[in-house]
Amino acid sequence: MPTTIEVNKQSVETLLGSGKKNPFVIPEYQRPYAWTDDQVETLFEDLWEFTSTRGGTEQDGTYFLGSIVSYQNENGEQEIIDGQQRITSLFLLLRAIYTRLVATPESERTEEAKNFISKIEPAIWRTNKLTGKVDYKDILLTSRVVNNEGNNILRNILETGKTDEKAKDNYSNNYRNFQHLYDKHSTENPLMVYQFIYALLNQAILLPITADNQDTALTIFSTLNDRGLPLSDADIFKAKIYNQLSQEEKNLFIERWKELDEQSTEANESIQQLFYYCMFYLRGMEKDNDTTTPGIRKYYAANKFERLYKPELMDTLFTILNLWKVVNKREELEQEQWSKNNRIRQSLNTLSSYPNEFWKYPVVTYYICHRNKADFEHNFGLFLNKLLAELTAKYLLVPTVNAVKQDILKLDSAIVLSDKPIFDFKTIDTSRLESCIHEPNKRIVGLILKILAYNHQDELLPVKWEIEHIFPQKWQNNYFPEESDALVKEKVEHIGNKIPFEKKLNIIAGNGYFGKKKLEYLKSNIAIAKSMGAPDIDDWDLDCITKRDIRVSDEIINILNTWNEAYCNALESKNESNKEVGPTEEELAKIEEFKKKGWI
């Protein structure tokens, strides 16, 4: 079916009044109400300024308040995708004005007050169909934001017009602020108050954009939004999971979600990313090797969001998060000895410099599937080095994502079945590696230098380090009078002219020539940088770069071959063992489980 979108500018009175037929809902996946005093004051003062200069009659122009993006959900409600802050503030402002108008005894009310009371009532509440009286409990706006006690506070304010003077939440603060601003201007300029209310109801214009479904509304929001982060897929997932739970389960879920959100932020990740990593793990479980990566909302929405409702999902997300605490923050996990293993930490740190994210998916899958096995630490180290060897060689020769995408997806499926999976990667011509290492694609230089550095030290590199050009990128033309600038420029970018170097020391060393830099190299805690300050190295020229090119490429190729050989030996050992004893009970059970699910 084609997508339909309705756009029709409306006054505040008309738009809010439409809630009598289709009430407004702030859905569960929205973020809490967040307007501050500044935004409230700006809205009020701008409207007052408009009224004093151009407002008061229909012919005097309009004041544009912005757009409201929504769609009508299956319950006939207007589900607000964008504009919840604005529309909530308008409800609070009208309630503040209404509270002041009805505070005057009915016998003393002016005709203007009576008129605007009758105008505001149908913009906030429904009336009883039999008595025609306002039903203050039947409010046209409801907030269902997950884990937000403010939902009840908003309802109470709109119903009673009262708020706790000590309350610090945004609803209460802003409601009191609107009252204060109204009282202040009413005292200073009582003759303009009713013109202000008229302008607010009739001349303040909103642009409601109504889509025919949630996806379209979210797409519109993402396109229009320039005021902050758009709603994430994780916000939608949170609401979907929440709505499937009992009340007791909801409370526990919200606590765990909050904890997951806080910890993932501290680990420089996001819940959105955790769901993305989890998708590749689940695809491996399902033997889904399609190289077209689905959007995560589409993936988790399949079969009526079946994957979201699995009881083990939250545990899986926390497990994935633990891995990134080690990778991103260098944390050590309790009761997980592997996280203290410096060789594993070095391999993960090196992989983190890989030029795209495809290395992450098999690492996540391996960790989830095999972390509880007795020999996990040993096998994880072998696996990471093998993965690093394959990805490094492939990127050196073919520096594109597509070169490894299919291989990685096949590997994910193989990992699910074995802690020593077969790397069924496309064959590469390793004879070409040497020249590629001499002058590598610039995006993989950092990874190559990490492999080299960790072959000479047990400690992790400092967090802040930079790629140091031993012979400076900026040189004087008379330094190599017999060489062309093009040749010097090319040589300077060779791997033989580069080392990892602490950022602070690199700043001090600057663009000086070798003799001046040696003292800074000697201060380095990075072994290969420190070695450049050795007494037997007294100068650095193009010949030195060429010689070091050869040494570095030989060392890198030797490291890659060592990792491959170690993994092959482990595979052979496993195969010999399996011939003697056959599959373990655990492996047989897993195979049976996968057969039932149609994965093998």
N, C-alpha and C positions, 0 to 999 in steps of 0.2 A: 504494500500500500504506500502511496506517496505521503511524504511528511507534510502536515499542515501547520501553519503558524498564524495566529491572529495578533495583530497589532492595532490598538485603537486608544489614542490618548484619552484620559479621563481625569476628572476632578477628584480630589480626595473624597468628597462626599459620595460621588458615584461609585468609585472603585471600592471603598470600604463597605458601602451599602450592598454591593454585590455579594458580600459574605452571607447575607440572609438566605440566599439560595444555595451558594457553594462556599461554605465557611473556609477561612484561611487556616492553614496548618504549617507550622515550622517543623519539618520532619526530623526524625531521630538522628539522621546523619549530619545535620547542620552543626556548626560550631556554636557555642553559647553566645548570647547577646553580649556585645562588647563595646557599645558606644560609650564614650567618655564625656565628662563635663564640657570639654571644648567642642565636641561635635554637637551636643545638645544646644549649647549656647549659640553656636554658629547658625543652626537651623532656625532657632527662634528669632535671633537678631536680624538675620537676612530677611525673614518673612515680615518682621516689623518694619524694616527699612523699605521693603517693597510696598507695604501698605501705606506708609507715610508719603511715598513719592508717586506711586502709580496705582495703588490698590483702591478698593472701595466700590467700584462699579464694574459690570461685566465688560464695558468697553475699554477699560484701562489696562489691558494686557494680562499676561499670565506669568507665573513663576514656576519654572521647570524643576521638579524634585528628583528626576531620574527615572530609571526603568525598574520594572518588577518582572522577573522571569518566573513563570510557574507552569504547571500542567495540572489537569484535572485527574486525580487518581481514581482508583476503582470504587472509592467510597463517596465520590462526588465532591471531594474537597479540593480547594485550590492549594496545591502543595508548592510552597515557595522555595525555589531553587536559588534565586538571587534577589536581594532586596529585603531580606528578613530584618536587618538592622534598621532600615528606613521605615518599613511598615510598622514594626513594633514601636518605634519612637513616635510615630504618628498616633497610634492608639494611646500611648501614655500621655502625649500632649493633649489630645482631645479629652481624655479622662480627667486630667488636671484642670482644664478649663471648665468641664461639666461640673466637677466637684465644687468649684468656686461659684458657678452660676446657681446651683441648687442650694448653696449654703444660705442664700437669702430667703427668708420666709416667703411662701408663695404669694401671700397677699401684698407683699412689697416689691415683687419682681416687675421690672419694666417690660413693655411689650417686646423689646429687642431680646431681653434675656429669655422670655418664654419662647420666642421664635427659635433661638439658637439651641435651647435645650431640646426642642422637638426635632431639630436638624441633626444634633449630635447623637441622640439616642439610637436611631436606626443604623448609624455608622459603627456602633460598638456592640449593640445587643439586639436580639430578637424580642418581639413582643408576644405576649400570651395571645393565642389566636381567638380565645373566647372573651377575655376581659379587655384586650387591647392595651393592657398595661405592660410596661417594660419588665422583662425577666432578666434581672441583673446576673443571674447564674448562667444564662444562655449567651455566652460571649462569642463573637464572630471570629476571634483569633485564639488559637491554641498552640502552645509550644510543646513539642514532644522530644526536645533535644535530650539525647541519652546522657545519663549521669549528671543531670543539671537540676538541682533542687530549686533553681530559679523558676522552673515551670509553674510550680505552685505559688510562688511569690507573685509572678506576673498575673496569674488568674485571680489571686486575692486582691491585688491593686485594682484591676479592671472591674471586679465585682463590687468591692466595698469603697473604693476611693481612699483607702487608708494604707499606711505602711508604717513599719516600726521605725521610729526616729533613729534608733541605734544601728539599723541594718546598713551594711556596707556594700551590698550587691548592686550591680549596675541598674537593675530595674528600679530599685528603691531610690538610689542616688539620683537617677535621671528624672524620676517622677517628682521628687521633691524639688529638683532644680527647675523643672518646668513650672511648678507652682510658684517658686520664688520669682522667676522671671516674669510670670504673668502678673503677680501681685505688684512687683516693682513698676512695670510699665503702666498698670492700671492706675496706680497712685500718681505717677508723673503725668500721664496723659489719658484721663478717663474718657474723653470724648472720642478717642480713636479705637477703644477696645473692641467695640462691636464690628467696626470696619475690619479690624485684624481677624476676627473670627470668620467674617464673611470671606475675606481673601484666602484664609486657610482652607475653608471648605470648598470654595468655588473657583478660585484663581490659581491655587497651587495645583499644578498638573503633574500627573504620573503617566508613564508610558508602559502599560502592562503588555508583556509579550507572552502569549499563551501558546504553549506547544501541545501536540496531541499525545506525547508520551514523555517519560522521564529521560530517556537517552537524548532525545532532541533538545529538551530543556537544558540538560547538563552541557550539551555541545554549545548551545547558544551562550550559556553562562561563561564557559571557558573562553569563548571568542570575545565577549563583551568585557569580561572582568579586567579591570586595571586598578583595583583598589586593594589587592592582597592575593593570597593564595586561593585558587579555586578549590572547590570540593574535590577531594581525592577519591579514588576507588575504595580506599580503605575506610573512608567515612561511610560509604554505602554498605560495605561489608559489615561494619560494626552494627549498623541498624538492622541489617538482615538477620544476623546471628542473634542479636538481642531480642528481636520479635519472636523468635522460635523457642525461647526459654521460659521456664516457670519463673515466678517472682523471686524465689530463693536463688535459682540459678542466675537470674539477671544480676543480682547484687554481687555475686562472686565473679561473674564475667566482667562487670564494669571495673572491679578492683584489679583484675588481672590485665585488662586492656590498658588501664591507666599505667600499671607497672610496666607493661610491654612498651608503651609509648615513651615513657620517661627513660627507660633503659636503652631503647633503640636510639633515642636522640643523643644520649651520652656516648653511645658507641659510634656516632657519626653515620647512623643508618636511619631508616624510617620504617614504620609499619608497612607502608606501601611497598618498599623494597623487599621486606621479609616475605610478603605475599608473592612477590615476583620470583624470588629464589625458590620458594615452596612450589610454585607452579612447575619449575623444571624438575624438581624432585618427583612430583606427582606424574609428570609426563614420562619420566624414566620408569616409574612403577607401571605405567600403562603402555609402555613400549611405543610411545608416540614420538616418532623420529621425523615428523614433518618439519622442514626447514623454515616454513612460514611461522613466525612467532606470533601467537594470538595476543590481543590486548588482554590484560588480566581481568577486566570486568567481564568481557565476553567469555573468557575461559571459565571463571568461577560461576558465571550465570547459567552455564549449560546444565541441562536436566534440573531446572528449577532450583539452582544454587545448591545442588546436592553436595558438592565438595566443601562448601562453606559449613555445612551442618554436621560434618564428621566430628565426633567428640574429641578426637586426638589432635585436631587442628591447632588449638592454642598451644599445646605442649610442643608440637612441631615447630611453631614459630619461635617459641622460647629457645628451643634447641638450636635453631639456625642463628638466633641472636647471640648465643654463647660463642659460636665460632667467630663472629665478627668482633666480639669483645677482644678476642685474642689477636685477630688480624689488624683491626683498626686502632685499638687502644693498648695493645701489648699486655693485656691483663693475664693473670694466671687463674685458672678455674679450680675451685675446690674439688677434690676427689677426681680430678682429671689430669693424670700425670703427664700426658702428652703435651699439655699446654705449658709445661715447664721445660720441655725439651728444646734446647736452643737450635738444633739442626732443623727440627720441624718449623720452629718459629722463623728461621732464616728462609726456608723454602716458601712459606706463606708470605713473608715479607717481599721476597723476590717476585712471586707471582702477582703481588699487588701492583707491580710496575708493568705488568703485561698491558699492551696498548688497547685491549678491549675487554669486555666483561665475561667472555665465554669461558674463561678459566674458572670462574666462580661456581658454575652450575654443577660440574662433576665433583668439586670439592665439597659443596653443600650436600650433595646426594651421598657421597662416600661417608661423610661424618654422620649423617642421620642414620644410615643403614648399618654401620659397623662400629660405632663408637663404644658399644658396650661389650665388645669381644675382648677376650683376655690378651690377645696379641695385637690389639689395635694400634698401639703406639709404634711398634716396629713396622707393621704393614702400611700405616698411614704415611710414615716417612718415605718408604719405598715408592708408594703410589704418587706422592707429591713430586718427588724427583723425576719419576718417569713422565708425569704430566708436564712438568717444566721442560724436560728435554724435548718432548714432542712439540710443544707449542713454540719453544724458542727456535728450533730448527725450521719449523714450518713458516714462522713469521719472517725469519731472516730471508727465506727464499721467496715467499709469496706474502707480502705484508698487507693482507686484506682479511676482513671478517669471514668472508665466504670460504676462505681456504680451510677453515677448521670447523665451521658450523655443523655440517653433517657428521663429521667425526665425533664431535662433542656430544651430540644427541644420541648417537649409537653407544658412546661410552657410558652415558647416564643409564641407559637400559642394562648394560652389562654390569655396572656397579651394583645394581639392585640384587643381582644373582650371585655375586662373588666379591670377596674382599681383595682378590687378585684378578681383576677383570682383564680381559684381552683388549689391548689398544688396537682396534681395527682401523688405524689411520691410513690415509692414502700414502703410498710409498713416495719418498722424496730422494732427490739426488744429493747425497751428503758430500760428494766431491766438490760441490759448488760452495760449501759452507765457508771455506777459508776466505775467499774474496769478499763474501757477504759480511763476514765479521770485521774485516779491515775497514770497510766503509758501510756500516749498517744503516738501515732506515732510522732516522732521528728519533722516532717514537719508541724504539726498543733499546736505545743506548743505555738508559737507566737500568733496565733489567740485565743487560750484559755486564755492566759494571758491578751490579750486586752479586751476580754469580761469581765474578772474579774476586770481589772483595771477601765473600764468605768462604772462599777456598783458602784464605789466609788468616782467618780469625774466627773465634767462637762467639763473640758478642755480636748483638744486632748493631747495625749502623745507627748513628744518631738520627733522630726524627728529622732534624733540619740539616740536610746536606745538599750540595749542588754538584753539577757536573763541571769539573775544573779543566780548562784547557791549559796544559802544561806550557806549551808555547802559546802566547796570547793570541786571541782572535784579531786584536788590533796590533799591527806591527809596523815598524818603520821600513820604508821601501829600501833603504840602504843596508838593511840587515842581511838580505839575500840578494845582492846586486846582480848575480848571474842567473837567478831563477825568475820565471815569470810570476806575476801576481796570481794568475789563475792556478798555477801549480801549488804555490804556497797556501792559497785559500783552501784548496782541496785537501792538502796534507794536514792542515790544522784541524780539520773535521774528522780525521781518521781516529779509530778507536785507540790507536797507539799513543795519541796525544791527549787522552782523557783519563781522569781518575775521579772517584768520588771524594769530596772534600767538605769538611764542616763549613756551613754557611758563614759563620762568624769569622773563621780564619780566611775564608775565600775573599771576604770583603777587605780584610787587612792586606792580603797578598795583592789584590787588585790586578792590574794588567802589566805588572812588572815582568822583567825577563827572569830567566831561570835562577841566576845567581842571587837575586833579591828574594825569590820565593822560597828557597831551600829552608830558611830558618822557620818559616810558617809550616812547611811540610813536616818538619821535625816535631812540631807541637801537636800534630794530628793524632787522634786515637784510632784512626782508620789505618790498618796495617799497610795497605798498598800505597796510601798517600804518604805515610811516614817513611816508607822505604825510598821514596823519591828524594829524600834529604840525605841519603847515604853519602859518605865521603868520596866513594869511588865514582859518583856521578857528578862531574864538575861542569857540564855544559849540556845544552839541549838544542838539537837542530833537526833538520829534515831527515837526515840519516838515522838519527836516534828514533824518530817516529816510525820509520820503516822497519827498523829492527824490532821495536816493541810491538808493532802490528803483528809480526810473525809469532812472537812469544805469546801474545794474548790469544791469538786465534788457535794456536796449538793447545794452549791451556784450556780454553773453552771447549774445544772439540773433545779433548781428553776427558773433561768433566762430564759432558753429555754422554760419551761412550760408556763411562764408568756407571752412570745412573741407569742407562739402558741395560747394561750387562747385569747389574745387581737385580734389576726387576726380572729379567729373563731367568736368572738363576733361581729366584724365588718361585717363579711360575713352574719351572722344571721340578723343583723340590715338591711343590704342591701336587703336580701331576703324578709323580712317583708315589707320594703318600696316598693319593686317591686310588691308585691301582691296587694298593695293598689293603686299604680299609674301606674304600668306597665313600659315598657321601655321608656326612654326619646326620643325626636325627633332625637337627635344626635345619640343615639344608634341605632334607627331604620334605619336612613340613612346609618350608617356604615354597618349594617347587609345587607342592600340592595346592597350596593357597593360591599361587599365581595361576595354576591351571584352571581352578574354579572361577577365577576372575577373568579368565580369557586372555591373560597377559602373555602366556607362553603356550 
